[in-house]
Amino acid sequence: MFKEIYEEFRKTECEDPFEETVHLLDIMTGGSVRGCDLSFLDNKGLTVAELVRIRNTGKPMEYIVGEAPFMGRSLVVDGGALIPRQETELLAGICIESLKEMLDDNDELDVIELGTGSGNIAVSIAIALEQARVWASDVSEEAVEIARLNVERFDIADRVRLFSGDLFEPLAGEGLENDADLVVCNPPYIPTSSLEKLASEIIDHEPVVALDAGAYGINIFRRLIAESPGFLRQGGMLAFEIGAGQDKLVERLFRKVGDWVDVNTRDDGEAVRVFTARKV
């Protein structure tokens, strides 16, 4: 938004387009822009010069300061987990709204999140719905520990349990078989051959395990569609994010499995980014 506003001011005879942009954004955010000071960096043990120097090496800003925004909250992040993306807020929002609709029939909601990463989706669901209990897993122990920090930050450890392991594997024996209301996942979906095309600040700094999804980028999609019915109740929902242009591949995967109805997609205004489906 800053760039868009700045460019519009720059096209005019405005004397100081940067100042006008800051002024407008300050009004739009209730004074938050000008209210910023350097205490944030001081608390991180950083100076502006140090931050700029490190950023010039290609390290993502979120990893430098150890924080990333998601759904209006600031989460702990480091190189052990993928940086939460704004586009994933679409997936989280869909899950929250769907769970609210389920409350008519349920006093408690059982949610499974696979590949939790920093815990951004699990945390968002647990904060939005006090009736939700979340079981979240990740194959990376580093990611699980980062998620734990965020669960503790928002004081929801009594409703979010974290597990280290591959997808559903660590959840066996937790009493979730054929019982969960929702399975949600923001999986790796980049084809192995496309990894080298990613920006260096992504491929050189973010965990490859959270990016690489095999030859066609569909390895985890295939497993989600095949394995989720064993954990969802009848009518329970599966929701997951996909990469731009992968929707036709995913539709074919659903057609091969007979356990699903109401297979739907949601787009971000440019491409299909989320699939949802209900267990028969």
RASULRA-V583669 format. One record per residue. RES is the residue in three letters. PHI is phi in whole degrees, 0 to 359 (999 if undefined). NEAR is the number of other ideal C-beta (glycine too) atoms within 8 Angstrom. Layout:
# RASULRA-V583669
{{RES PHI NEAR} {RES PHI NEAR}}
This chain:
# RASULRA-V583669
{{MET 999 5} {PHE 304 7} {LYS 297 6} {GLU 298 7} {ILE 294 11} {TYR 301 11} {GLU 296 8} {GLU 293 8} {PHE 296 11} {ARG 294 8} {LYS 288 5} {THR 267 7} {GLU 269 3} {CYS 304 8} {GLU 292 3} {ASP 220 6} {PRO 299 10} {PHE 296 7} {GLU 297 7} {GLU 296 10} {THR 295 12} {VAL 299 10} {HIS 299 8} {LEU 296 9} {LEU 296 12} {ASP 296 11} {ILE 294 7} {MET 296 6} {THR 255 8} {GLY 65 5} {GLY 91 7} {SER 291 8} {VAL 292 9} {ARG 288 7} {GLY 284 6} {CYS 292 6} {ASP 220 5} {LEU 274 6} {SER 297 6} {PHE 302 9} {LEU 291 11} {ASP 302 8} {ASN 293 6} {LYS 268 8} {GLY 71 4} {LEU 240 10} {THR 258 6} {VAL 300 8} {ALA 298 6} {GLU 294 8} {LEU 300 12} {VAL 297 8} {ARG 299 8} {ILE 293 9} {ARG 299 10} {ASN 291 6} {THR 277 6} {GLY 102 8} {LYS 294 10} {PRO 301 10} {MET 305 7} {GLU 298 10} {TYR 288 12} {ILE 295 11} {VAL 268 11} {GLY 74 9} {GLU 220 9} {ALA 213 10} {PRO 278 8} {PHE 202 12} {MET 52 8} {GLY 80 4} {ARG 236 10} {SER 258 5} {LEU 248 15} {VAL 288 10} {VAL 220 13} {ASP 207 8} {GLY 295 7} {GLY 278 9} {ALA 217 16} {LEU 299 10} {ILE 290 11} {PRO 301 12} {ARG 256 6} {GLN 300 4} {GLU 296 8} {THR 285 13} {GLU 297 9} {LEU 298 12} {LEU 298 15} {ALA 299 14} {GLY 296 9} {ILE 299 12} {CYS 297 14} {ILE 297 12} {GLU 295 8} {SER 294 12} {LEU 294 16} {LYS 299 8} {GLU 294 7} {MET 287 11} {LEU 298 10} {ASP 300 5} {ASP 249 4} {ASN 223 9} {ASP 276 3} {GLU 231 7} {LEU 237 13} {ASP 257 12} {VAL 238 17} {ILE 247 16} {GLU 245 15} {LEU 254 14} {GLY 67 14} {THR 293 15} {GLY 60 14} {SER 284 16} {GLY 85 16} {ASN 300 14} {ILE 285 14} {ALA 302 15} {VAL 297 16} {SER 298 13} {ILE 293 17} {ALA 295 15} {ILE 289 9} {ALA 289 8} {LEU 226 12} {GLU 291 5} {GLN 278 8} {ALA 273 14} {ARG 247 10} {VAL 243 13} {TRP 252 14} {ALA 238 15} {SER 235 20} {ASP 207 16} {VAL 290 10} {SER 264 12} {GLU 295 7} {GLU 299 9} {ALA 298 16} {VAL 300 14} {GLU 291 9} {ILE 293 16} {ALA 301 18} {ARG 298 10} {LEU 299 9} {ASN 287 14} {VAL 298 15} {GLU 291 8} {ARG 302 8} {PHE 258 10} {ASP 55 5} {ILE 235 10} {ALA 296 7} {ASP 284 3} {ARG 236 9} {VAL 235 13} {ARG 255 7} {LEU 245 13} {PHE 225 11} {SER 257 10} {GLY 160 9} {ASP 275 7} {LEU 47 12} {PHE 281 12} {GLU 309 8} {PRO 286 9} {LEU 267 13} {ALA 300 6} {GLY 88 4} {GLU 268 6} {GLY 77 5} {LEU 262 10} {GLU 302 6} {ASN 56 7} {ASP 228 9} {ALA 290 13} {ASP 279 12} {LEU 211 17} {VAL 243 16} {VAL 233 15} {CYS 206 12} {ASN 251 10} {PRO 274 12} {PRO 299 12} {TYR 215 12} {ILE 264 12} {PRO 300 10} {THR 307 9} {SER 293 6} {SER 265 9} {LEU 301 12} {GLU 293 6} {LYS 272 4} {LEU 291 10} {ALA 302 5} {SER 300 7} {GLU 290 8} {ILE 273 10} {ILE 290 11} {ASP 273 6} {HIS 231 10} {GLU 269 11} {PRO 295 12} {VAL 298 8} {VAL 299 8} {ALA 271 12} {LEU 243 14} {ASP 282 9} {ALA 237 15} {GLY 84 9} {ALA 304 6} {TYR 248 8} {GLY 77 14} {ILE 239 13} {ASN 306 10} {ILE 284 13} {PHE 305 16} {ARG 302 9} {ARG 290 9} {LEU 301 15} {ILE 293 13} {ALA 279 8} {GLU 263 10} {SER 299 11} {PRO 303 11} {GLY 289 8} {PHE 244 14} {LEU 271 16} {ARG 287 9} {GLN 299 7} {GLY 86 6} {GLY 294 12} {MET 248 13} {LEU 253 17} {ALA 221 14} {PHE 207 13} {GLU 270 12} {ILE 230 13} {GLY 276 7} {ALA 302 8} {GLY 88 5} {GLN 263 13} {ASP 297 11} {LYS 293 6} {LEU 298 11} {VAL 293 12} {GLU 302 9} {ARG 294 8} {LEU 297 12} {PHE 296 12} {ARG 295 6} {LYS 280 5} {VAL 244 10} {GLY 269 4} {ASP 265 6} {TRP 234 14} {VAL 227 7} {ASP 52 7} {VAL 284 10} {ASN 229 7} {THR 235 9} {ARG 227 10} {ASP 247 9} {ASP 259 8} {GLY 98 3} {GLU 236 5} {ALA 206 8} {VAL 296 11} {ARG 235 12} {VAL 223 14} {PHE 249 14} {THR 230 14} {ALA 203 13} {ARG 244 11} {LYS 288 15} {VAL 301 8}}
